[in-house]
Amino acid sequence: MKHRCPICKAPTDSEKNADFPFCSERCRLLDLGAWASGKYRISQPVIDEDAEEESGEN
Ligand SMILES: [Zn+2]
């Protein structure tokens, strides 16, 4: 099965590549890092809109 690496868009082959769907171990680790940083951002509270609305009434 042919596929493209989600990191660098290089063609990769599931039968030949142990790091599939990534083209290499480097891209696999990059994706793990991106996922971890995204999770860190989501864990922070987002309350800017509510705070702005309350201060507007004053
Ligand atoms: Zn890649």
N, CA, C, O and the ligand as a Tripos MOL2 file, in Angstrom:
@<TRIPOS>MOLECULE
protein
  233   231    59     0     0
PROTEIN
NO_CHARGES

@<TRIPOS>ATOM
      1 N           0.8410   -1.1940    0.0000 N.3       1 MET1
      2 CA          0.0000    0.0000    0.0000 C.3       1 MET1
      3 C           0.8820    1.2510    0.0000 C.2       1 MET1
      4 O           1.7550    1.4130    0.8530 O.2       1 MET1
      5 N           0.6340    2.1300   -0.9730 N.am      2 LYS2
      6 CA          1.3820    3.3860   -1.0570 C.3       2 LYS2
      7 C           0.7130    4.4400   -0.1860 C.2       2 LYS2
      8 O          -0.5110    4.4740   -0.0590 O.2       2 LYS2
      9 N           1.5250    5.2890    0.4060 N.am      3 HIS3
     10 CA          1.0050    6.3180    1.2930 C.3       3 HIS3
     11 C           1.9920    7.4770    1.3020 C.2       3 HIS3
     12 O           3.1340    7.3320    0.8660 O.2       3 HIS3
     13 N           1.5490    8.6170    1.7960 N.am      4 ARG4
     14 CA          2.4600    9.7590    1.9120 C.3       4 ARG4
     15 C           2.7040   10.0720    3.3730 C.2       4 ARG4
     16 O           1.7800   10.0550    4.1860 O.2       4 ARG4
     17 N           3.9490   10.3560    3.7000 N.am      5 CYS5
     18 CA          4.3290   10.7110    5.0590 C.3       5 CYS5
     19 C           3.5610   11.9590    5.5030 C.2       5 CYS5
     20 O           3.6290   12.9780    4.8150 O.2       5 CYS5
     21 N           2.8340   11.9200    6.6240 N.am      6 PRO6
     22 CA          2.0580   13.0900    7.0780 C.3       6 PRO6
     23 C           2.9460   14.2610    7.4990 C.2       6 PRO6
     24 O           2.4530   15.3810    7.6350 O.2       6 PRO6
     25 N           4.2220   14.0310    7.7040 N.am      7 ILE7
     26 CA          5.1220   15.1040    8.1440 C.3       7 ILE7
     27 C           5.7520   15.8170    6.9550 C.2       7 ILE7
     28 O           5.6340   17.0370    6.8390 O.2       7 ILE7
     29 N           6.4210   15.0780    6.0670 N.am      8 CYS8
     30 CA          7.1630   15.7140    4.9760 C.3       8 CYS8
     31 C           6.5580   15.4100    3.6140 C.2       8 CYS8
     32 O           7.0890   15.8570    2.5970 O.2       8 CYS8
     33 N           5.4580   14.6600    3.5690 N.am      9 LYS9
     34 CA          4.7140   14.3670    2.3390 C.3       9 LYS9
     35 C           5.4970   13.4920    1.3620 C.2       9 LYS9
     36 O           5.1350   13.4080    0.1880 O.2       9 LYS9
     37 N           6.5460   12.8500    1.8200 N.am     10 ALA10
     38 CA          7.3010   11.9680    0.9460 C.3      10 ALA10
     39 C           6.5570   10.6430    0.8020 C.2      10 ALA10
     40 O           5.9630   10.1700    1.7710 O.2      10 ALA10
     41 N           6.5740   10.0290   -0.3870 N.am     11 PRO11
     42 CA          5.9280    8.7310   -0.5810 C.3      11 PRO11
     43 C           6.5690    7.6660    0.2970 C.2      11 PRO11
     44 O           7.7930    7.5950    0.4040 O.2      11 PRO11
     45 N           5.7380    6.8390    0.9260 N.am     12 THR12
     46 CA          6.2550    5.7660    1.7710 C.3      12 THR12
     47 C           5.4430    4.5000    1.5250 C.2      12 THR12
     48 O           4.2710    4.5760    1.1570 O.2      12 THR12
     49 N           6.0540    3.3460    1.7260 N.am     13 ASP13
     50 CA          5.4490    2.0740    1.3740 C.3      13 ASP13
     51 C           5.3040    1.1960    2.6170 C.2      13 ASP13
     52 O           6.2910    0.8990    3.2900 O.2      13 ASP13
     53 N           4.0710    0.7830    2.9180 N.am     14 SER14
     54 CA          3.8170    0.0300    4.1480 C.3      14 SER14
     55 C           4.5570   -1.3100    4.1680 C.2      14 SER14
     56 O           4.8710   -1.8180    5.2450 O.2      14 SER14
     57 N           4.8400   -1.8890    3.0030 N.am     15 GLU15
     58 CA          5.4930   -3.2020    2.9630 C.3      15 GLU15
     59 C           6.9940   -3.1030    3.1990 C.2      15 GLU15
     60 O           7.6170   -4.0570    3.6650 O.2      15 GLU15
     61 N           7.5710   -1.9510    2.8780 N.am     16 LYS16
     62 CA          9.0270   -1.8100    2.9620 C.3      16 LYS16
     63 C           9.4680   -0.9830    4.1520 C.2      16 LYS16
     64 O          10.6250   -1.0540    4.5680 O.2      16 LYS16
     65 N           8.5380   -0.1880    4.7120 N.am     17 ASN17
     66 CA          8.9470    0.7900    5.7080 C.3      17 ASN17
     67 C           8.4270    0.4150    7.0960 C.2      17 ASN17
     68 O           7.2170    0.3320    7.3040 O.2      17 ASN17
     69 N           9.3240    0.1930    8.0290 N.am     18 ALA18
     70 CA          8.9420   -0.1640    9.3990 C.3      18 ALA18
     71 C           8.3350    1.0160   10.1390 C.2      18 ALA18
     72 O           7.6360    0.8370   11.1370 O.2      18 ALA18
     73 N           8.5990    2.2180    9.6520 N.am     19 ASP19
     74 CA          8.0850    3.4230   10.3160 C.3      19 ASP19
     75 C           6.7980    3.9270    9.6790 C.2      19 ASP19
     76 O           6.3410    5.0270    9.9920 O.2      19 ASP19
     77 N           6.2080    3.1280    8.7810 N.am     20 PHE20
     78 CA          4.9400    3.4890    8.1630 C.3      20 PHE20
     79 C           3.8950    3.8600    9.2280 C.2      20 PHE20
     80 O           3.8540    3.1910   10.2610 O.2      20 PHE20
     81 N           3.0390    4.8960    9.0370 N.am     21 PRO21
     82 CA          2.8790    5.6860    7.8020 C.3      21 PRO21
     83 C           3.9020    6.7980    7.6090 C.2      21 PRO21
     84 O           3.7590    7.6140    6.6990 O.2      21 PRO21
     85 N           4.9140    6.8410    8.4370 N.am     22 PHE22
     86 CA          5.9460    7.8670    8.2660 C.3      22 PHE22
     87 C           7.0580    7.3180    7.3950 C.2      22 PHE22
     88 O           7.2210    6.1020    7.2950 O.2      22 PHE22
     89 N           7.8420    8.2100    6.7510 N.am     23 CYS23
     90 CA          8.8880    7.7850    5.8340 C.3      23 CYS23
     91 C          10.1340    7.3630    6.5940 C.2      23 CYS23
     92 O          10.9730    6.6440    6.0520 O.2      23 CYS23
     93 N          10.2690    7.7990    7.8410 N.am     24 SER24
     94 CA         11.4870    7.5090    8.5930 C.3      24 SER24
     95 C          11.2250    7.6590   10.0900 C.2      24 SER24
     96 O          10.1900    8.1800   10.5070 O.2      24 SER24
     97 N          12.1890    7.1900   10.8880 N.am     25 GLU25
     98 CA         12.0370    7.3240   12.3390 C.3      25 GLU25
     99 C          11.9940    8.7980   12.7390 C.2      25 GLU25
    100 O          11.3000    9.1660   13.6870 O.2      25 GLU25
    101 N          12.7370    9.6420   12.0150 N.am     26 ARG26
    102 CA         12.7880   11.0630   12.3230 C.3      26 ARG26
    103 C          11.3930   11.6920   12.2260 C.2      26 ARG26
    104 O          10.9860   12.4470   13.1090 O.2      26 ARG26
    105 N          10.6580   11.3750   11.1400 N.am     27 CYS27
    106 CA          9.3260   11.9370   10.9640 C.3      27 CYS27
    107 C           8.3600   11.3580   12.0000 C.2      27 CYS27
    108 O           7.4610   12.0570   12.4680 O.2      27 CYS27
    109 N           8.5370   10.1040   12.3540 N.am     28 ARG28
    110 CA          7.6750    9.4900   13.3700 C.3      28 ARG28
    111 C           7.8340   10.2180   14.7080 C.2      28 ARG28
    112 O           6.8460   10.4860   15.3920 O.2      28 ARG28
    113 N           9.0840   10.5400   15.0800 N.am     29 LEU29
    114 CA          9.3250   11.2440   16.3340 C.3      29 LEU29
    115 C           8.8250   12.6810   16.2690 C.2      29 LEU29
    116 O           8.3370   13.2140   17.2650 O.2      29 LEU29
    117 N           8.9440   13.3140   15.0950 N.am     30 LEU30
    118 CA          8.4310   14.6760   14.9330 C.3      30 LEU30
    119 C           6.9270   14.7060   15.1610 C.2      30 LEU30
    120 O           6.4130   15.6240   15.7990 O.2      30 LEU30
    121 N           6.2160   13.7030   14.6400 N.am     31 ASP31
    122 CA          4.7650   13.6510   14.8110 C.3      31 ASP31
    123 C           4.3990   13.4530   16.2710 C.2      31 ASP31
    124 O           3.4420   14.0580   16.7550 O.2      31 ASP31
    125 N           5.1400   12.6210   16.9760 N.am     32 LEU32
    126 CA          4.8880   12.4270   18.4110 C.3      32 LEU32
    127 C           5.0740   13.7340   19.1630 C.2      32 LEU32
    128 O           4.2960   14.0430   20.0650 O.2      32 LEU32
    129 N           6.1040   14.5120   18.8020 N.am     33 GLY33
    130 CA          6.3540   15.7920   19.4480 C.3      33 GLY33
    131 C           5.2360   16.7780   19.1830 C.2      33 GLY33
    132 O           4.8280   17.5070   20.0870 O.2      33 GLY33
    133 N           4.7340   16.8130   17.9570 N.am     34 ALA34
    134 CA          3.6490   17.7240   17.5960 C.3      34 ALA34
    135 C           2.3910   17.3680   18.3680 C.2      34 ALA34
    136 O           1.6790   18.2510   18.8460 O.2      34 ALA34
    137 N           2.1150   16.0720   18.4920 N.am     35 TRP35
    138 CA          0.9250   15.6270   19.2180 C.3      35 TRP35
    139 C           1.0260   16.0050   20.6960 C.2      35 TRP35
    140 O           0.0420   16.4310   21.2990 O.2      35 TRP35
    141 N           2.2120   15.8490   21.2740 N.am     36 ALA36
    142 CA          2.4040   16.1530   22.6910 C.3      36 ALA36
    143 C           2.2290   17.6480   22.9550 C.2      36 ALA36
    144 O           1.6090   18.0280   23.9480 O.2      36 ALA36
    145 N           2.7630   18.4940   22.0850 N.am     37 SER37
    146 CA          2.6350   19.9400   22.2820 C.3      37 SER37
    147 C           1.1900   20.3840   22.0860 C.2      37 SER37
    148 O           0.7320   21.3080   22.7580 O.2      37 SER37
    149 N           0.4630   19.7340   21.1720 N.am     38 GLY38
    150 CA         -0.9380   20.0630   20.9580 C.3      38 GLY38
    151 C          -1.7700   19.7190   22.1770 C.2      38 GLY38
    152 O          -2.6710   20.4690   22.5510 O.2      38 GLY38
    153 N          -1.4700   18.5850   22.8000 N.am     39 LYS39
    154 CA         -2.1960   18.1690   23.9900 C.3      39 LYS39
    155 C          -1.9440   19.1430   25.1320 C.2      39 LYS39
    156 O          -2.8430   19.4450   25.9160 O.2      39 LYS39
    157 N          -0.7040   19.6340   25.2150 N.am     40 TYR40
    158 CA         -0.3530   20.5880   26.2770 C.3      40 TYR40
    159 C          -1.1690   21.8690   26.1290 C.2      40 TYR40
    160 O          -1.6270   22.4280   27.1250 O.2      40 TYR40
    161 N          -1.3540   22.3430   24.8860 N.am     41 ARG41
    162 CA         -2.1140   23.5620   24.6510 C.3      41 ARG41
    163 C          -3.5750   23.3930   25.0390 C.2      41 ARG41
    164 O          -4.1720   24.2880   25.6360 O.2      41 ARG41
    165 N          -4.1550   22.2350   24.6960 N.am     42 ILE42
    166 CA         -5.5680   21.9780   24.9590 C.3      42 ILE42
    167 C          -5.8470   21.9290   26.4650 C.2      42 ILE42
    168 O          -6.9510   22.2510   26.9040 O.2      42 ILE42
    169 N          -4.8300   21.5190   27.2670 N.am     43 SER43
    170 CA         -5.0380   21.3660   28.7080 C.3      43 SER43
    171 C          -5.1570   22.7190   29.4150 C.2      43 SER43
    172 O          -5.5530   22.7740   30.5790 O.2      43 SER43
    173 N          -4.8180   23.8060   28.7240 N.am     44 GLN44
    174 CA         -4.9220   25.1160   29.3580 C.3      44 GLN44
    175 C          -6.3490   25.6420   29.2500 C.2      44 GLN44
    176 O          -6.9730   25.4780   28.2020 O.2      44 GLN44
    177 N          -6.8820   26.2650   30.2890 N.am     45 PRO45
    178 CA         -8.2580   26.7710   30.2570 C.3      45 PRO45
    179 C          -8.4150   27.9410   29.2890 C.2      45 PRO45
    180 O          -7.5120   28.7680   29.1600 O.2      45 PRO45
    181 N          -9.5550   28.0100   28.6130 N.am     46 VAL46
    182 CA         -9.8240   29.0910   27.6540 C.3      46 VAL46
    183 C         -11.0620   29.8350   28.1320 C.2      46 VAL46
    184 O         -12.1840   29.3930   27.8850 O.2      46 VAL46
    185 N         -10.8680   30.9720   28.8200 N.am     47 ILE47
    186 CA        -12.0020   31.7130   29.3900 C.3      47 ILE47
    187 C         -11.9590   33.1880   29.0110 C.2      47 ILE47
    188 O         -12.6140   34.0160   29.6440 O.2      47 ILE47
    189 N         -11.1780   33.5170   27.9640 N.am     48 ASP48
    190 CA        -11.0200   34.9210   27.5880 C.3      48 ASP48
    191 C         -12.3460   35.5680   27.1820 C.2      48 ASP48
    192 O         -12.6010   36.7200   27.5340 O.2      48 ASP48
    193 N         -13.1890   34.8430   26.4470 N.am     49 GLU49
    194 CA        -14.4330   35.4300   25.9340 C.3      49 GLU49
    195 C         -15.3820   35.7990   27.0760 C.2      49 GLU49
    196 O         -15.9780   36.8760   27.0470 O.2      49 GLU49
    197 N         -15.5340   34.9430   28.0690 N.am     50 ASP50
    198 CA        -16.4270   35.2180   29.1890 C.3      50 ASP50
    199 C         -15.9410   36.4150   30.0060 C.2      50 ASP50
    200 O         -16.7390   37.2600   30.4120 O.2      50 ASP50
    201 N         -14.6370   36.4840   30.2450 N.am     51 ALA51
    202 CA        -14.0730   37.5780   31.0380 C.3      51 ALA51
    203 C         -14.2950   38.9030   30.3370 C.2      51 ALA51
    204 O         -14.5850   39.9080   30.9860 O.2      51 ALA51
    205 N         -14.1650   38.9160   29.0270 N.am     52 GLU52
    206 CA        -14.3450   40.1480   28.2570 C.3      52 GLU52
    207 C         -15.7980   40.6200   28.3460 C.2      52 GLU52
    208 O         -16.0480   41.8220   28.4330 O.2      52 GLU52
    209 N         -16.7310   39.7160   28.3260 N.am     53 GLU53
    210 CA        -18.1470   40.0530   28.3530 C.3      53 GLU53
    211 C         -18.5290   40.6880   29.7080 C.2      53 GLU53
    212 O         -19.2870   41.6570   29.7530 O.2      53 GLU53
    213 N         -18.0050   40.1380   30.7880 N.am     54 GLU54
    214 CA        -18.3320   40.6620   32.1160 C.3      54 GLU54
    215 C         -17.8010   42.0710   32.3290 C.2      54 GLU54
    216 O         -18.5030   42.9210   32.8770 O.2      54 GLU54
    217 N         -16.5620   42.3260   31.9010 N.am     55 SER55
    218 CA        -15.9620   43.6430   32.1030 C.3      55 SER55
    219 C         -16.6630   44.7010   31.2400 C.2      55 SER55
    220 O         -16.5920   45.8920   31.5460 O.2      55 SER55
    221 N         -17.3370   44.2770   30.1690 N.am     56 GLY56
    222 CA        -18.0120   45.2170   29.2890 C.3      56 GLY56
    223 C         -19.2380   45.8410   29.9310 C.2      56 GLY56
    224 O         -19.6630   46.9180   29.5110 O.2      56 GLY56
    225 N         -19.8270   45.1880   30.9500 N.am     57 GLU57
    226 CA        -21.0440   45.6980   31.5740 C.3      57 GLU57
    227 C         -20.7730   46.8600   32.5290 C.2      57 GLU57
    228 O         -21.6750   47.6260   32.8700 O.2      57 GLU57
    229 N         -19.5320   46.9730   32.9450 N.am     58 ASN58
    230 CA        -19.1990   47.9600   33.9530 C.3      58 ASN58
    231 C         -19.2290   49.4040   33.4320 C.2      58 ASN58
    232 O         -18.9640   50.3390   34.1890 O.2      58 ASN58
    233 ZN          8.6570   12.0290    6.3400 Zn       59 ZN59
@<TRIPOS>BOND
     1     1     2 1
     2     2     3 1
     3     3     4 2
     4     3     5 am
     5     5     6 1
     6     6     7 1
     7     7     8 2
     8     7     9 am
     9     9    10 1
    10    10    11 1
    11    11    12 2
    12    11    13 am
    13    13    14 1
    14    14    15 1
    15    15    16 2
    16    15    17 am
    17    17    18 1
    18    18    19 1
    19    19    20 2
    20    19    21 am
    21    21    22 1
    22    22    23 1
    23    23    24 2
    24    23    25 am
    25    25    26 1
    26    26    27 1
    27    27    28 2
    28    27    29 am
    29    29    30 1
    30    30    31 1
    31    31    32 2
    32    31    33 am
    33    33    34 1
    34    34    35 1
    35    35    36 2
    36    35    37 am
    37    37    38 1
    38    38    39 1
    39    39    40 2
    40    39    41 am
    41    41    42 1
    42    42    43 1
    43    43    44 2
    44    43    45 am
    45    45    46 1
    46    46    47 1
    47    47    48 2
    48    47    49 am
    49    49    50 1
    50    50    51 1
    51    51    52 2
    52    51    53 am
    53    53    54 1
    54    54    55 1
    55    55    56 2
    56    55    57 am
    57    57    58 1
    58    58    59 1
    59    59    60 2
    60    59    61 am
    61    61    62 1
    62    62    63 1
    63    63    64 2
    64    63    65 am
    65    65    66 1
    66    66    67 1
    67    67    68 2
    68    67    69 am
    69    69    70 1
    70    70    71 1
    71    71    72 2
    72    71    73 am
    73    73    74 1
    74    74    75 1
    75    75    76 2
    76    75    77 am
    77    77    78 1
    78    78    79 1
    79    79    80 2
    80    79    81 am
    81    81    82 1
    82    82    83 1
    83    83    84 2
    84    83    85 am
    85    85    86 1
    86    86    87 1
    87    87    88 2
    88    87    89 am
    89    89    90 1
    90    90    91 1
    91    91    92 2
    92    91    93 am
    93    93    94 1
    94    94    95 1
    95    95    96 2
    96    95    97 am
    97    97    98 1
    98    98    99 1
    99    99   100 2
   100    99   101 am
   101   101   102 1
   102   102   103 1
   103   103   104 2
   104   103   105 am
   105   105   106 1
   106   106   107 1
   107   107   108 2
   108   107   109 am
   109   109   110 1
   110   110   111 1
   111   111   112 2
   112   111   113 am
   113   113   114 1
   114   114   115 1
   115   115   116 2
   116   115   117 am
   117   117   118 1
   118   118   119 1
   119   119   120 2
   120   119   121 am
   121   121   122 1
   122   122   123 1
   123   123   124 2
   124   123   125 am
   125   125   126 1
   126   126   127 1
   127   127   128 2
   128   127   129 am
   129   129   130 1
   130   130   131 1
   131   131   132 2
   132   131   133 am
   133   133   134 1
   134   134   135 1
   135   135   136 2
   136   135   137 am
   137   137   138 1
   138   138   139 1
   139   139   140 2
   140   139   141 am
   141   141   142 1
   142   142   143 1
   143   143   144 2
   144   143   145 am
   145   145   146 1
   146   146   147 1
   147   147   148 2
   148   147   149 am
   149   149   150 1
   150   150   151 1
   151   151   152 2
   152   151   153 am
   153   153   154 1
   154   154   155 1
   155   155   156 2
   156   155   157 am
   157   157   158 1
   158   158   159 1
   159   159   160 2
   160   159   161 am
   161   161   162 1
   162   162   163 1
   163   163   164 2
   164   163   165 am
   165   165   166 1
   166   166   167 1
   167   167   168 2
   168   167   169 am
   169   169   170 1
   170   170   171 1
   171   171   172 2
   172   171   173 am
   173   173   174 1
   174   174   175 1
   175   175   176 2
   176   175   177 am
   177   177   178 1
   178   178   179 1
   179   179   180 2
   180   179   181 am
   181   181   182 1
   182   182   183 1
   183   183   184 2
   184   183   185 am
   185   185   186 1
   186   186   187 1
   187   187   188 2
   188   187   189 am
   189   189   190 1
   190   190   191 1
   191   191   192 2
   192   191   193 am
   193   193   194 1
   194   194   195 1
   195   195   196 2
   196   195   197 am
   197   197   198 1
   198   198   199 1
   199   199   200 2
   200   199   201 am
   201   201   202 1
   202   202   203 1
   203   203   204 2
   204   203   205 am
   205   205   206 1
   206   206   207 1
   207   207   208 2
   208   207   209 am
   209   209   210 1
   210   210   211 1
   211   211   212 2
   212   211   213 am
   213   213   214 1
   214   214   215 1
   215   215   216 2
   216   215   217 am
   217   217   218 1
   218   218   219 1
   219   219   220 2
   220   219   221 am
   221   221   222 1
   222   222   223 1
   223   223   224 2
   224   223   225 am
   225   225   226 1
   226   226   227 1
   227   227   228 2
   228   227   229 am
   229   229   230 1
   230   230   231 1
   231   231   232 2
@<TRIPOS>SUBSTRUCTURE
     1 MET1         2 RESIDUE 1 A MET
     2 LYS2         6 RESIDUE 1 A LYS
     3 HIS3        10 RESIDUE 1 A HIS
     4 ARG4        14 RESIDUE 1 A ARG
     5 CYS5        18 RESIDUE 1 A CYS
     6 PRO6        22 RESIDUE 1 A PRO
     7 ILE7        26 RESIDUE 1 A ILE
     8 CYS8        30 RESIDUE 1 A CYS
     9 LYS9        34 RESIDUE 1 A LYS
    10 ALA10       38 RESIDUE 1 A ALA
    11 PRO11       42 RESIDUE 1 A PRO
    12 THR12       46 RESIDUE 1 A THR
    13 ASP13       50 RESIDUE 1 A ASP
    14 SER14       54 RESIDUE 1 A SER
    15 GLU15       58 RESIDUE 1 A GLU
    16 LYS16       62 RESIDUE 1 A LYS
    17 ASN17       66 RESIDUE 1 A ASN
    18 ALA18       70 RESIDUE 1 A ALA
    19 ASP19       74 RESIDUE 1 A ASP
    20 PHE20       78 RESIDUE 1 A PHE
    21 PRO21       82 RESIDUE 1 A PRO
    22 PHE22       86 RESIDUE 1 A PHE
    23 CYS23       90 RESIDUE 1 A CYS
    24 SER24       94 RESIDUE 1 A SER
    25 GLU25       98 RESIDUE 1 A GLU
    26 ARG26      102 RESIDUE 1 A ARG
    27 CYS27      106 RESIDUE 1 A CYS
    28 ARG28      110 RESIDUE 1 A ARG
    29 LEU29      114 RESIDUE 1 A LEU
    30 LEU30      118 RESIDUE 1 A LEU
    31 ASP31      122 RESIDUE 1 A ASP
    32 LEU32      126 RESIDUE 1 A LEU
    33 GLY33      130 RESIDUE 1 A GLY
    34 ALA34      134 RESIDUE 1 A ALA
    35 TRP35      138 RESIDUE 1 A TRP
    36 ALA36      142 RESIDUE 1 A ALA
    37 SER37      146 RESIDUE 1 A SER
    38 GLY38      150 RESIDUE 1 A GLY
    39 LYS39      154 RESIDUE 1 A LYS
    40 TYR40      158 RESIDUE 1 A TYR
    41 ARG41      162 RESIDUE 1 A ARG
    42 ILE42      166 RESIDUE 1 A ILE
    43 SER43      170 RESIDUE 1 A SER
    44 GLN44      174 RESIDUE 1 A GLN
    45 PRO45      178 RESIDUE 1 A PRO
    46 VAL46      182 RESIDUE 1 A VAL
    47 ILE47      186 RESIDUE 1 A ILE
    48 ASP48      190 RESIDUE 1 A ASP
    49 GLU49      194 RESIDUE 1 A GLU
    50 ASP50      198 RESIDUE 1 A ASP
    51 ALA51      202 RESIDUE 1 A ALA
    52 GLU52      206 RESIDUE 1 A GLU
    53 GLU53      210 RESIDUE 1 A GLU
    54 GLU54      214 RESIDUE 1 A GLU
    55 SER55      218 RESIDUE 1 A SER
    56 GLY56      222 RESIDUE 1 A GLY
    57 GLU57      226 RESIDUE 1 A GLU
    58 ASN58      230 RESIDUE 1 A ASN
    59 ZN59       233 GROUP 0 **** ****
